[in-house]
């Protein structure tokens, strides 16, 4: 079994919503300097389904490189 760990893809809404300044500060910590999108997650899942026949037990960070700064 494999998994996908998304980064800054969809921002919280309602009472947990972030203002634009906070969002920008988060994006500045991302190596690619942008938010991801649902297509980025879909491509990662597709990789596991279509191309990763011999990969198991992995979690793929789809976060634009944000975990590199940790």
Secondary structure per residue as TSV (DSSP state, phi and psi in degrees):
chain	resnum	aa	ss	phi	psi
A	1	X	-	360.0	138.2
A	2	X	-	-120.9	167.6
A	3	X	E	-145.8	163.0
A	4	X	E	-121.2	129.9
A	5	X	E	-111.1	99.7
A	6	X	E	-75.2	148.7
A	7	X	-	-94.9	-134.5
A	8	X	S	-76.7	88.8
A	9	X	S	-110.8	-58.4
A	10	X	S	-122.3	126.8
A	11	X	-	-80.5	146.7
A	12	X	-	-62.8	151.8
A	13	X	-	-120.3	176.5
A	14	X	G	67.9	-138.5
A	15	X	G	-68.4	-16.5
A	16	X	G	-97.4	6.2
A	17	X	-	-61.7	146.8
A	18	X	-	-102.8	144.3
A	19	X	-	-77.4	168.1
A	20	X	H	-61.7	-33.2
A	21	X	H	-65.1	-45.4
A	22	X	H	-64.7	-41.8
A	23	X	H	-59.2	-44.5
A	24	X	H	-63.6	-38.9
A	25	X	H	-62.9	-37.8
A	26	X	H	-67.4	-46.2
A	27	X	H	-61.0	-34.0
A	28	X	T	-65.1	-19.3
A	29	X	T	-88.1	-2.4
A	30	X	S	-93.4	127.9
A	31	X	T	-54.5	-41.5
A	32	X	T	-79.9	-3.8
A	33	X	S	58.7	36.7
A	34	X	S	-156.7	161.1
A	35	X	-	-77.5	155.5
A	36	X	-	-88.5	179.8
A	37	X	-	-135.6	171.6
A	38	X	H	-61.4	-28.8
A	39	X	H	-64.2	-34.6
A	40	X	H	-63.2	-40.4
A	41	X	H	-68.7	-44.2
A	42	X	H	-59.8	-40.0
A	43	X	H	-65.9	-36.7
A	44	X	H	-66.3	-43.5
A	45	X	H	-63.4	-43.2
A	46	X	H	-60.6	-38.4
A	47	X	I	-56.6	-49.3
A	48	X	I	-61.8	-41.4
A	49	X	I	-72.4	-43.2
A	50	X	I	-94.9	-38.9
A	51	X	I	-115.1	-9.5
A	52	X	-	-109.9	54.5
A	53	X	T	-58.9	-31.2
A	54	X	T	-109.9	19.1
A	55	X	-	-106.7	128.9
A	56	X	-	-148.3	150.4
A	57	X	S	71.9	25.0
A	58	X	-	-111.5	148.4
A	59	X	E	-117.9	120.6
A	60	X	E	-96.3	116.7
A	61	X	E	-76.4	119.3
A	62	X	E	-113.0	79.0
A	63	X	S	-135.6	15.6
A	64	X	T	65.3	16.0
A	65	X	T	94.1	8.7
A	66	X	G	-59.8	-37.5
A	67	X	G	-69.3	-13.5
A	68	X	G	-65.1	-27.9
A	69	X	G	-86.2	-2.4
A	70	X	-	-86.7	360.0
